[in-house]
Amino acid sequence: MFKRILIANRGEIAVRIIRACQELDIETVAVYSEADANALHVRLADMAVNVGPADATESYLNKDAILRAARETHADAIHPGYGFLSEDADFAEQVTNAGITWIGPMPETIRLVGDKDIARASIAPSGIPMAKGSEPLTDNEEALKVAEEVGYPVILKPVSGGGGKGMCVARDENDLKNILTLLVDITKTKYYFEHYIERSRHIEVQIVADNYGEVLHLGERECSLQRRNQKLLEESPSIALTQDMRDRVGHLAVKAAKSVHYSNIGTVEFLLDLSNNEFYFMEINPRIQVEHGITEAVTGIDLVRTQIRIAAGEALEITQSDVKFAGHAIECRINAEDPENNFMPCPGQISFLHEPSGPRVRFDSGVTAGLSIEPYYDSMIAKIIVHGRTRGDAIKIMERALKEFRIDGVKTTVSLHKNILKDTYFRTGNIDTQFIKKRIDVYEAAPKDTKDMNEEELANTISESMYLA
């Protein structure tokens, strides 16, 4: 086992990794920018190294500075967390070439699955269903022709990158022309098309694979509640899946992982077409996911400790039949954003913070009262994770946790989550990937409580919801 691990990240995921290392009796090295000198992950780590200015390109994305910090502190391994350098195959290769262990998939695997076009081509021979797609586009004229072949609506996706960034949906040729005008030159960022499935749910499967060929799945997560392709709330298991569907998508995920010789942990993402209940492969994320905590809740398996053990050369001690699922878990991502002002980021100093707690509530965060939310980094400041006996039980626990959560000094998305949890269609599980887009106006316009509505207002609210019926 490792003696010392450097964590090439910040915020809640850095804190999460530090806690796992403490439980494994492993020393930790935090890296930090000048803006994060007093951050929680810096305070909790055994050692800390300043790697540059506030700008992430000069600190958390500064490969030379991070490698230098690892060498100077004699770290045995580097854990990249998520975001930043976690999917940078070249950096992973630099780390391994320096004689330091990379806690994640092999560099060649990251390179393979990091390019969505190459990943689709690699997995296609296995027979896993995929939405019709295209090769990377070379110019705007070709894009218009290829879109017709793929079939509208189409979604224009960057070949590299994740987190839903840079994606655009075109429902007809005029839409696409407008998008291409805004992009100016699609050759600067490689894009490709996929046929866009209008009524779908975003289902992802957690996989875990050791270095000896054993690959397991740890069930699915429902990630359909998104804004601009960015996840807001996740849950496990998905209420949309029957046991047969669950077994089917788990099998597909394992098959996809084996087809690229995957090791360590990762996530295979699918779209569930609600018109035919078929799963279509989207991508593989070669890292820990933000929402890993809900899988930990329903399986009892610590994914970060599992990552570390696999990287240290340990074989999996369980088989697929050993994986058991219990109850229902929900995660709400708390962002420093104003949902009433087009989700504008709200940096500032936290003057007061009370964390929700109590039975079956987990609060993952990298902030404390007195610290500032900086404008340089992602706006997510915390995750509230709850675990109930049933989905209804989990919803009630989450409502209690959100009510208990108090933060002053910055605006957050807590009010949005409260509205989602009250929503009749969410409560019945009648959701899809368009849910937030079509419900947000209702949340903003509706009275705080439906009991305060007159008959006409209530009828209008129901009418606006019928797209889900």
PyMOL commands that set and color helices and strands:
alter all, ss='L'
color gray80, all
select helices_A, chain A and resi 11-23+34-36+40-44+56-58+63-72+89-97+107-114+116-126+140-150+173-183+243-259+292-299+303-311+320-322+391-404+414-422+424-427+435-445+450-452+455-464+466-468
alter helices_A, ss='H'
color red, helices_A
select strands_A, chain A and resi 4-7+27-33+47-52+77-79+101-102+154-158+168-170+191-195+200-209+215-227+230-236+264-273+278-285+328-335+337-338+344-345+348-349+352-354+361-365+372-373+380-388+406-408
alter strands_A, ss='S'
color yellow, strands_A
deselect
rebuild
show_as cartoon
